Amino acid sequence: MDRTIKITLNSDYFIEIDPLNYTLKQQYSGRTKDGRPRAGERVIGYFGNLRQCVERYMAEYQLDELAGQEMPLVQYVRMIENANKKVMRTLEDSLQRIERILEGRKGEI
């Protein structure tokens, strides 16, 4: 019996939960050396609890959103706040989906 849960955070990131840890992963696509399309995933990190995993996701998301930019501190803070709001909306949606799944499994638990 597979005891793994996959939580999709956005089109690039997801969390795999198993009995031992929370694994933050990033999906990617690219091309092989000979030009064929290739898709894969890379492990961002292994975490002991969901809070640590989400904090790392937020940091990764911020870096993705602001990569290659140069800006004053005030603008940086505003952009980080906006990025965090997007992350929070995504997490709230994910938590609602999890709650619906768990409601459906009440008889199994």
Buried (B, 14 or more C-beta within 10 A) or exposed (E): EEEEEEBBBBEBBBBBBEEEBBBBBBBEEEEEEEEEEEEEBEEBBEBEEBEBBBEBBBEBBBEEBBEEEEEEEEEBEEBBEEBBEBBEEBBEEBEEEEEEEEEEEEEEE
